[in-house]
Amino acid sequence: MAPIIEQLPNEPLFHHLLHSFTTHPHHVLVHDPKNGVEADCSQLLTDILHMRHQIFQALPASSFDSQRRINQENLFVIVLAPGNYDYIVAAFATLACGGAFAPISSTLAPEEACHLLETTNASCMLVSTQFESQGAQIGHYYAARHKSQPPVAIIPIAVNNAPAAPKPQIRINPAMTLDPTSPGVLIFTSGTTGPPKGVVRPRRVWYTSPPRFPNNHVVLAFRSPHWVGVAMRLIWQVLAGARAEVIENDPRAIWESFSTGRVSRFSAPPRTYAQLMKFFQEQIDCLPVEQRGRYVKGVRALQNVTVSGGVTWPTVMGFWRELLGRPLRNIYSSTEVTAAIETTEDSDPNLERCIGKPCRGVQVKLSEGDHGEILLKSPTMFTHYLGNEVATRAALDEEGYYRSGDFGHLVGDQYVIDGRSSTDFIPYRGLRVPVHEVEARLIELPYISEAYVVPASFNYMRQIAAVIRPQTPKTTVALSQIRADLQDKLQRYKLPTLLRTLHNHEQVPETTSGKPLRRKMEEKYFSLPEEPPLPAGVEFCDTDFGTEETPRKAWDWGGMM
């Protein structure tokens, strides 16, 4: 019988993967007991090749060139999967076809997912068995909208496949070269309204080989991969030979994993650290000394603990510094550049809002020399926003640096972040809320005569705070009423979450020319504790998902939740 020969693309990514996986075939990369997955390098390579065959079989031959590279006009492959082994297999299988994968949120309505399929001109959608019903709904919706066109290929992600018999010979195909600047991954990020923007990162973002394989680190996989920090980190961790343990996105599950003492690296956004702190204070701190000590010992076994995706509250930073015996490492990042600036061992832990020094390979400059807007550049940064040349040009300066939209300054050789360069938007759950749009909708309500929107911090996250004056002094306005009345005029993520009503002759802070001073308003009305109770006169609406009673509309969460 003639040998079966499997050929992989001729690029650094697959040279590294093939060498590392065949040298360490039994090194475990993913442990997911809930789904019965214990995947070593050999299993992952088997599943990647099997998944690639599924893509080849599902798409017409015209979708590929003579080297079986996916055509440029249909380069993108949508991936609907949790941040687990299914996602990893789908991502590498897509790259092995010469394509670029685009992870999407599992909570998207069929209308929203269909829009992303159309925008990307995706060749197919790879769907985890966990999201089989969503995938079918999206396929039916797409078919109904495009009756004269072939249906989009919905391909199940198949894992734990048996090795082929006889065992295939896996080689690099010298002729199957790929342009390192061509798309390698597409990450969606919130726009100012409606559908998200598509941020295209080049294939060479996967080309950096780790100093050694495996690195023997153990990490936790617990978040959805449609966020850039998860989408890219999971792939980099596989290429470094880290072991990913898949768990629920829940503070108890994370603490239980810490308690084993196995986890060596952990990364999460600020809100997760706040939730973990509260769980420790309420559920662990009161345990008998021996039980409590197991959790403390486990978390102190972490070698690398990083926080990214926003500014962490001083109380939270202080808690973790005391628990770990050292500060959290703060990473400043963006979808367009990923990790850009990070604190190091020589960063001053008492320097508030310090983000440290540039990461390797990243150039940083400030628009005014030692202060100003933070501008970033790297060989693996985004190449463009999909289908939006105007936005791409606006995002880059004349030297090709990405305009981050954040202000900062230098203290010695350390960067310190000062805040957003624009007061027109409020960052909220990773989305951008346009202040003036929300104010305009508030003023349109018949019972409000004056309205201002400012950012505020409460419940360990940034909130959308509204200051309003009723039409008459006797009018009583509740936050729940405002949110209900605006639900058909604004996406859900733009609705105010804090409310302060002005009394009779109370005047908002303003300039001599009559312009509102939003920072002064934030200080005057929303200098709040980090946890309840709130001061009298301030209302709060908790928008944790699942608490809303009204039906979800398209783009209510900007395609990001």
C-alpha positions as CSV (number, residue, x, y, z in Angstrom):
1,M,0.0,0.0,0.0
2,A,1.3,3.4,-1.0
3,P,2.1,5.6,2.0
4,I,-0.3,8.5,2.9
5,I,1.5,11.8,2.7
6,E,0.0,14.9,4.4
7,Q,1.6,18.2,3.4
8,L,1.6,21.3,5.5
9,P,2.3,24.9,4.4
10,N,5.9,26.0,4.0
11,E,6.0,28.7,6.7
12,P,7.7,29.2,10.1
13,L,4.5,28.4,11.9
14,F,4.2,24.8,10.6
15,H,8.0,24.2,10.6
16,H,7.9,24.8,14.3
17,L,4.6,22.9,14.9
18,L,5.7,19.8,13.0
19,H,9.2,19.7,14.6
20,S,7.9,20.3,18.2
21,F,4.9,17.9,17.9
22,T,6.8,15.0,16.4
23,T,9.7,15.5,18.9
24,H,7.3,15.5,21.9
25,P,4.3,13.4,20.7
26,H,3.0,12.5,24.1
27,H,3.2,16.0,25.7
28,V,-0.3,16.9,26.9
29,L,-1.5,20.3,25.5
30,V,-5.2,20.3,26.5
31,H,-6.9,18.8,29.6
32,D,-10.7,19.1,29.6
33,P,-12.2,16.4,31.8
34,K,-15.8,17.7,31.4
35,N,-15.7,17.0,27.7
36,G,-13.4,13.9,27.9
37,V,-10.4,15.6,26.2
38,E,-6.8,14.8,27.1
39,A,-5.0,15.9,23.9
40,D,-1.3,15.4,23.4
41,C,0.7,16.7,20.5
42,S,0.1,13.6,18.5
43,Q,-3.7,13.8,19.0
44,L,-3.8,17.5,18.1
45,L,-1.8,16.9,14.9
46,T,-4.2,14.1,14.0
47,D,-7.3,16.3,14.7
48,I,-5.9,19.2,12.7
49,L,-5.3,17.1,9.7
50,H,-8.7,15.4,10.0
51,M,-10.4,18.9,10.4
52,R,-8.6,20.1,7.3
53,H,-9.9,17.1,5.4
54,Q,-13.4,18.0,6.5
55,I,-13.0,21.6,5.1
56,F,-11.6,20.2,1.8
57,Q,-14.6,17.9,1.5
58,A,-17.2,20.4,2.4
59,L,-16.1,23.2,0.0
60,P,-16.0,22.9,-3.8
61,A,-12.6,22.3,-5.4
62,S,-12.8,25.8,-6.9
63,S,-12.4,27.2,-3.4
64,F,-8.7,26.1,-3.5
65,D,-5.7,26.7,-5.7
66,S,-3.4,24.0,-7.1
67,Q,-1.5,23.8,-3.8
68,R,-4.8,23.4,-1.9
69,R,-4.6,26.9,-0.4
70,I,-7.9,28.5,0.1
71,N,-8.7,31.3,-2.4
72,Q,-8.0,34.9,-1.3
73,E,-11.6,36.0,-2.1
74,N,-12.9,33.5,0.5
75,L,-10.0,33.5,2.8
76,F,-11.9,33.8,6.1
77,V,-13.3,30.9,8.1
78,I,-15.8,31.8,10.9
79,V,-15.3,29.7,14.1
80,L,-18.1,29.2,16.6
81,A,-16.6,27.4,19.6
82,P,-15.8,27.9,23.3
83,G,-12.3,28.7,24.3
84,N,-11.3,25.0,24.4
85,Y,-9.9,22.2,22.3
86,D,-12.5,22.6,19.6
87,Y,-11.4,26.2,19.0
88,I,-7.7,25.2,18.9
89,V,-8.3,22.5,16.3
90,A,-10.5,24.7,14.2
91,A,-7.9,27.6,14.2
92,F,-4.9,25.4,13.2
93,A,-7.0,23.5,10.6
94,T,-7.9,26.9,9.0
95,L,-4.3,28.0,9.0
96,A,-3.3,24.7,7.5
97,C,-5.6,25.5,4.6
98,G,-3.9,28.9,4.1
99,G,-6.9,30.7,5.5
100,A,-7.6,33.1,8.4
101,F,-9.9,32.2,11.2
102,A,-12.4,34.6,12.7
103,P,-13.9,33.6,16.1
104,I,-17.3,34.9,17.0
105,S,-19.4,35.1,20.1
106,S,-21.8,32.2,20.8
107,T,-24.5,34.6,22.0
108,L,-24.9,36.3,18.6
109,A,-28.4,36.2,17.1
110,P,-28.6,34.5,13.6
111,E,-29.1,38.0,12.1
112,E,-25.9,39.2,13.6
113,A,-23.9,36.1,12.7
114,C,-25.2,36.2,9.2
115,H,-24.0,39.8,8.9
116,L,-20.5,38.8,9.9
117,L,-20.6,35.9,7.3
118,E,-21.5,38.4,4.6
119,T,-19.0,41.0,5.7
120,T,-16.1,38.5,5.7
121,N,-17.3,36.6,2.6
122,A,-16.4,33.6,4.6
123,S,-15.9,30.3,2.9
124,C,-17.5,28.3,5.7
125,M,-18.2,28.2,9.4
126,L,-16.7,25.7,11.8
127,V,-19.0,24.9,14.7
128,S,-18.4,23.1,18.0
129,T,-20.9,20.4,18.9
130,Q,-21.7,22.5,21.9
131,F,-23.1,25.2,19.6
132,E,-24.7,22.8,17.0
133,S,-28.2,24.3,17.4
134,Q,-26.9,27.9,17.0
135,G,-24.9,26.9,13.9
136,A,-28.0,25.3,12.4
137,Q,-30.1,28.4,13.1
138,I,-27.4,30.6,11.5
139,G,-27.3,28.4,8.4
140,H,-31.1,28.5,8.0
141,Y,-31.2,32.2,8.4
142,Y,-28.4,32.7,5.8
143,A,-30.1,30.4,3.3
144,A,-33.4,32.3,3.7
145,R,-31.5,35.6,2.9
146,H,-29.5,34.2,0.0
147,K,-32.0,31.9,-1.8
148,S,-30.3,32.3,-5.2
149,Q,-26.8,31.4,-3.8
150,P,-25.3,28.2,-2.5
151,P,-25.8,27.7,1.3
152,V,-22.9,28.5,3.5
153,A,-21.0,25.4,4.6
154,I,-21.6,24.7,8.3
155,I,-18.9,22.2,9.3
156,P,-18.9,20.4,12.7
157,I,-15.6,20.5,14.5
158,A,-14.5,16.9,15.0
159,V,-12.0,16.1,17.7
160,N,-10.6,12.9,19.4
161,N,-10.2,11.3,15.9
162,A,-8.5,8.0,15.6
163,P,-5.1,8.2,13.7
164,A,-5.2,7.2,10.1
165,A,-4.0,3.7,9.2
166,P,-1.4,3.3,7.9
167,K,0.2,6.2,9.8
168,P,0.6,9.2,7.4
169,Q,3.9,10.8,6.5
170,I,3.6,14.4,7.4
171,R,5.8,16.8,5.5
172,I,6.3,20.5,4.7
173,N,5.3,21.2,1.0
174,P,8.1,23.5,-0.3
175,A,5.7,24.9,-2.9
176,M,2.9,25.8,-0.4
177,T,4.3,29.2,0.6
178,L,2.2,31.9,2.1
179,D,2.6,35.7,2.3
180,P,3.4,36.6,5.9
181,T,1.5,39.8,5.5
182,S,-1.7,38.1,4.4
183,P,-4.5,37.7,6.9
184,G,-3.9,35.1,9.7
185,V,-6.7,36.0,12.1
186,L,-9.7,38.3,12.1
187,I,-10.8,39.7,15.5
188,F,-14.0,41.7,15.9
189,T,-13.9,44.7,18.1
190,S,-16.6,47.1,19.1
191,G,-17.4,50.0,16.8
192,T,-19.2,53.2,18.0
193,T,-22.5,51.8,17.0
194,G,-24.0,48.7,15.3
195,P,-21.9,45.8,14.1
196,P,-18.3,45.4,15.3
197,K,-15.2,46.3,13.3
198,G,-13.1,43.5,11.9
199,V,-9.4,43.8,12.9
200,V,-7.1,41.9,10.5
201,R,-3.8,40.6,11.9
202,P,-1.2,39.1,9.6
203,R,-0.1,35.5,9.4
204,R,3.3,36.4,10.8
205,V,1.7,37.0,14.1
206,W,2.1,33.2,14.6
207,Y,5.7,33.1,13.5
208,T,7.5,33.8,16.7
209,S,9.0,30.5,18.0
210,P,9.3,30.1,21.8
211,P,12.8,29.7,23.2
212,R,12.0,26.0,24.0
213,F,9.2,23.5,23.6
214,P,7.5,22.5,25.8
215,N,7.7,25.3,28.3
216,N,5.9,23.1,30.9
217,H,3.6,25.9,32.1
218,V,0.0,25.1,33.1
219,V,-2.6,27.7,32.2
220,L,-6.4,28.0,32.6
221,A,-8.8,28.2,29.6
222,F,-12.1,29.7,30.8
223,R,-13.1,32.6,28.6
224,S,-14.7,32.9,25.1
225,P,-12.1,33.1,22.2
226,H,-13.9,36.0,20.4
227,W,-11.9,38.4,22.7
228,V,-8.4,39.1,21.3
229,G,-6.6,38.2,24.5
230,V,-8.1,34.7,24.4
231,A,-8.2,34.1,20.7
232,M,-4.5,34.7,20.2
233,R,-3.1,33.6,23.6
234,L,-4.6,30.1,23.3
235,I,-2.7,29.6,20.0
236,W,0.5,31.0,21.3
237,Q,0.3,28.8,24.4
238,V,-0.1,25.7,22.2
239,L,2.9,26.8,20.1
240,A,4.9,27.2,23.3
241,G,3.9,23.7,24.6
242,A,1.9,25.0,27.6
243,R,-0.8,22.7,29.1
244,A,-4.3,24.3,29.0
245,E,-6.7,23.1,31.6
246,V,-10.3,23.9,30.5
247,I,-12.7,25.0,33.3
248,E,-15.9,27.0,33.7
249,N,-15.7,30.8,33.8
250,D,-16.6,31.0,37.4
251,P,-14.7,32.2,40.5
252,R,-15.2,29.0,42.4
253,A,-13.8,26.9,39.5
254,I,-10.8,29.2,39.2
255,W,-10.0,29.1,42.9
256,E,-10.3,25.3,43.0
257,S,-7.8,25.1,40.1
258,F,-5.5,27.4,42.0
259,S,-5.8,25.2,45.1
260,T,-4.2,22.2,43.2
261,G,-0.9,24.1,43.0
262,R,-0.6,23.0,39.3
263,V,-1.4,26.4,37.6
264,S,1.8,28.4,36.9
265,R,0.4,31.2,34.7
266,F,-2.8,33.2,34.9
267,S,-4.1,36.1,32.9
268,A,-7.5,37.8,33.1
269,P,-9.2,41.2,32.8
270,P,-9.7,43.5,35.9
271,R,-13.2,42.5,36.6
272,T,-12.2,38.8,36.9
273,Y,-9.6,39.8,39.6
274,A,-12.3,41.8,41.4
275,Q,-14.7,38.8,41.3
276,L,-11.9,36.4,42.6
277,M,-11.1,38.9,45.4
278,K,-14.8,39.0,46.5
279,F,-15.1,35.2,46.4
280,F,-12.0,34.8,48.5
281,Q,-13.2,37.4,51.1
282,E,-16.7,35.8,51.3
283,Q,-16.1,32.1,50.8
284,I,-12.4,31.3,51.6
285,D,-11.1,33.8,54.1
286,C,-13.5,32.3,56.7
287,L,-12.4,28.7,56.3
288,P,-10.3,26.8,58.9
289,V,-6.6,27.7,58.7
290,E,-5.6,24.5,56.9
291,Q,-8.3,24.8,54.2
292,R,-7.6,28.5,53.6
293,G,-3.9,27.8,53.4
294,R,-4.4,25.4,50.6
295,Y,-5.8,28.2,48.4
296,V,-3.2,30.7,49.5
297,K,-0.4,28.3,48.8
298,G,-1.9,27.4,45.4
299,V,-2.2,31.0,44.3
300,R,1.3,31.8,45.5
301,A,2.6,29.0,43.3
302,L,1.6,31.0,40.3
303,Q,4.8,32.2,38.5
304,N,3.3,34.7,36.2
305,V,0.1,36.6,37.0
306,T,-1.1,39.3,34.6
307,V,-4.0,41.7,34.2
308,S,-5.0,43.3,30.9
309,G,-8.0,45.0,29.3
310,G,-8.4,48.0,31.5
311,V,-7.3,49.8,34.7
312,T,-7.5,47.7,37.9
313,W,-8.9,49.3,41.0
314,P,-6.4,50.2,43.8
315,T,-8.3,48.0,46.3
316,V,-8.1,45.0,44.0
317,M,-4.4,45.6,43.3
318,G,-3.7,45.9,47.0
319,F,-5.5,42.7,47.8
320,W,-3.6,40.7,45.2
321,R,-0.2,42.3,46.2
322,E,-0.8,41.1,49.7
323,L,-2.0,37.7,48.8
324,L,0.7,37.0,46.2
325,G,3.5,38.8,48.0
326,R,4.2,40.8,44.8
327,P,2.2,43.1,42.5
328,L,0.1,41.9,39.6
329,R,1.8,42.5,36.3
330,N,-0.1,45.1,34.3
331,I,-0.3,44.7,30.5
332,Y,-1.5,47.5,28.3
333,S,-2.9,46.0,25.1
334,S,-5.3,46.5,22.3
335,T,-7.0,44.4,19.6
336,E,-4.9,46.1,17.0
337,V,-1.5,45.4,18.6
338,T,-2.2,42.9,21.5
339,A,0.2,43.2,24.4
340,A,2.1,46.5,23.9
341,I,3.4,47.7,27.3
342,E,3.9,45.8,30.5
343,T,5.1,46.3,34.0
344,T,8.3,44.6,35.0
345,E,10.1,43.7,38.2
346,D,11.7,47.1,38.3
347,S,8.4,49.0,37.9
348,D,7.5,51.1,41.0
349,P,4.4,49.3,42.6
350,N,3.5,52.6,44.2
351,L,3.3,54.5,40.9
352,E,-0.4,54.7,40.2
353,R,-1.7,53.7,36.8
354,C,1.8,52.6,35.7
355,I,1.8,50.3,32.7
356,G,5.6,49.8,32.5
357,K,7.8,49.4,29.5
358,P,7.3,48.4,25.8
359,C,6.9,44.7,25.1
360,R,9.6,43.0,22.9
361,G,9.1,44.0,19.3
362,V,6.8,46.9,20.1
363,Q,7.7,50.5,19.4
364,V,6.0,53.2,21.6
365,K,6.0,56.9,21.3
366,L,4.0,59.8,22.8
367,S,2.5,62.4,20.6
368,E,4.1,65.3,22.6
369,G,7.4,63.7,23.4
370,D,7.3,62.8,27.1
371,H,3.5,63.0,27.2
372,G,0.4,62.8,24.9
373,E,-1.4,60.2,23.0
374,I,0.1,56.7,23.2
375,L,1.2,55.5,19.7
376,L,2.1,51.9,19.0
377,K,3.8,50.0,16.2
378,S,5.0,46.4,15.7
379,P,5.6,44.0,12.9
380,T,2.6,41.9,13.8
381,M,0.1,44.7,14.4
382,F,-3.1,44.9,12.5
383,T,-2.9,45.5,8.7
384,H,-6.3,47.0,8.3
385,Y,-9.9,47.1,9.3
386,L,-11.8,44.7,7.1
387,G,-13.6,46.7,4.3
388,N,-13.0,50.1,5.9
389,E,-10.0,51.9,4.4
390,V,-11.1,55.3,5.9
391,A,-11.1,53.9,9.4
392,T,-7.7,52.2,8.8
393,R,-6.1,55.5,7.6
394,A,-7.6,57.4,10.5
395,A,-6.2,54.9,13.0
396,L,-2.6,55.3,11.8
397,D,-0.3,58.4,11.9
398,E,2.1,59.4,9.1
399,E,4.8,56.9,10.3
400,G,2.4,54.0,10.6
401,Y,1.9,54.1,14.3
402,Y,-1.5,53.0,15.7
403,R,-3.3,55.8,17.5
404,S,-4.4,54.1,20.7
405,G,-6.8,56.9,21.8
406,D,-5.2,56.9,25.3
407,F,-3.1,59.6,26.9
408,G,0.0,58.8,28.9
409,H,3.2,60.3,30.2
410,L,6.7,59.1,31.1
411,V,8.1,58.8,34.6
412,G,11.8,57.9,34.0
413,D,11.5,54.9,31.6
414,Q,8.1,53.9,32.8
415,Y,4.8,54.7,31.0
416,V,1.9,55.9,33.0
417,I,-1.6,56.0,31.5
418,D,-3.7,59.1,32.1
419,G,-6.9,58.2,30.4
420,R,-8.7,58.4,27.1
421,S,-7.7,61.1,24.7
422,S,-11.4,61.7,24.0
423,T,-14.2,62.4,26.5
424,D,-16.7,61.5,23.8
425,F,-16.7,57.8,24.6
426,I,-16.9,55.7,27.8
427,P,-15.3,52.3,27.8
428,Y,-17.8,49.8,29.1
429,R,-17.4,46.0,29.1
430,G,-14.9,46.3,26.3
431,L,-17.3,48.4,24.2
432,R,-17.3,52.1,23.4
433,V,-20.3,54.1,24.5
434,P,-20.8,57.5,22.6
435,V,-21.6,60.1,25.3
436,H,-23.4,62.6,23.1
437,E,-25.7,60.0,21.5
438,V,-26.8,58.8,25.0
439,E,-27.4,62.4,26.1
440,A,-29.4,63.2,23.0
441,R,-31.7,60.2,23.6
442,L,-32.1,61.1,27.3
443,I,-33.2,64.7,26.4
444,E,-35.8,63.3,24.0
445,L,-37.6,61.7,26.9
446,P,-40.6,64.0,27.8
447,Y,-40.0,64.0,31.5
448,I,-36.3,65.1,31.3
449,S,-35.2,68.7,30.7
450,E,-31.4,68.3,31.2
451,A,-29.1,65.4,30.9
452,Y,-25.3,64.7,31.1
453,V,-23.4,61.4,30.8
454,V,-20.1,60.8,32.5
455,P,-18.0,57.7,33.3
456,A,-18.0,56.5,36.9
457,S,-16.5,53.5,38.8
458,F,-18.7,51.2,40.9
459,N,-19.0,47.4,41.5
460,Y,-15.4,47.1,40.3
461,M,-16.1,48.2,36.7
462,R,-16.6,51.3,34.7
463,Q,-20.2,52.5,34.6
464,I,-22.3,54.8,32.4
465,A,-23.5,57.5,34.8
466,A,-26.3,59.9,34.0
467,V,-27.1,63.2,35.7
468,I,-30.6,64.3,34.9
469,R,-33.0,67.1,35.7
470,P,-36.8,66.3,35.6
471,Q,-39.1,68.6,33.6
472,T,-40.8,69.6,36.8
473,P,-39.6,69.5,40.4
474,K,-42.4,67.2,41.4
475,T,-41.5,64.6,38.7
476,T,-39.9,61.4,40.0
477,V,-37.7,59.6,37.6
478,A,-36.3,56.1,38.2
479,L,-33.4,54.5,36.4
480,S,-35.5,51.5,35.5
481,Q,-38.0,53.7,33.8
482,I,-35.3,55.4,31.7
483,R,-33.8,52.1,30.7
484,A,-37.2,50.8,29.7
485,D,-38.0,53.9,27.7
486,L,-34.7,53.9,25.8
487,Q,-34.5,50.2,25.0
488,D,-35.8,50.7,21.5
489,K,-33.7,53.8,20.8
490,L,-30.3,52.6,22.1
491,Q,-28.3,49.3,22.1
492,R,-28.4,47.7,25.5
493,Y,-24.8,48.4,26.3
494,K,-25.4,52.2,25.9
495,L,-28.1,52.4,28.5
496,P,-27.2,54.3,31.7
497,T,-26.3,52.1,34.7
498,L,-26.0,54.8,37.3
499,L,-28.4,57.8,37.9
500,R,-28.3,60.9,39.9
501,T,-31.3,63.3,39.8
502,L,-30.6,67.1,40.2
503,H,-32.7,68.8,42.9
504,N,-34.6,72.1,42.5
505,H,-31.8,74.8,42.2
506,E,-28.8,72.4,42.0
507,Q,-26.4,73.4,39.2
508,V,-23.9,71.2,37.4
509,P,-20.3,72.3,37.3
510,E,-19.5,74.3,34.1
511,T,-17.0,76.5,32.5
512,T,-17.3,80.3,32.4
513,S,-18.7,79.9,28.9
514,G,-21.4,77.5,30.1
515,K,-19.9,74.2,29.0
516,P,-20.4,71.2,31.3
517,L,-17.3,70.0,33.2
518,R,-17.8,66.3,33.1
519,R,-14.8,65.4,35.2
520,K,-16.1,67.7,38.0
521,M,-19.5,66.1,37.6
522,E,-18.0,62.7,38.0
523,E,-16.2,63.9,41.2
524,K,-19.2,65.7,42.6
525,Y,-22.0,63.2,42.0
526,F,-20.3,59.8,41.5
527,S,-17.4,59.6,44.0
528,L,-18.7,56.2,45.0
529,P,-17.5,53.2,47.1
530,E,-16.3,50.2,45.1
531,E,-19.1,48.1,46.6
532,P,-22.6,48.7,47.8
533,P,-24.3,50.4,49.6
534,L,-24.5,53.5,47.4
535,P,-25.0,57.0,48.8
536,A,-28.6,58.3,49.0
537,G,-29.8,59.7,45.7
538,V,-27.8,57.4,43.4
539,E,-29.4,54.5,41.6
540,F,-27.6,51.5,40.1
541,C,-28.7,48.8,37.6
542,D,-26.6,45.6,37.5
543,T,-26.3,44.5,33.9
544,D,-24.8,41.1,34.5
545,F,-26.0,39.0,31.6
546,G,-29.3,37.1,32.1
547,T,-30.7,39.8,34.4
548,E,-32.5,41.7,31.6
549,E,-36.2,40.9,31.1
550,T,-36.6,42.5,27.6
551,P,-35.9,40.5,24.4
552,R,-32.4,40.9,23.0
553,K,-32.2,43.0,19.8
554,A,-29.6,42.8,17.0
555,W,-26.3,44.5,18.1
556,D,-27.6,45.1,21.6
557,W,-24.1,44.2,22.8
558,G,-22.2,45.3,19.7
559,G,-21.7,41.7,18.6
560,M,-19.2,41.3,21.4
561,M,-21.1,39.5,24.1
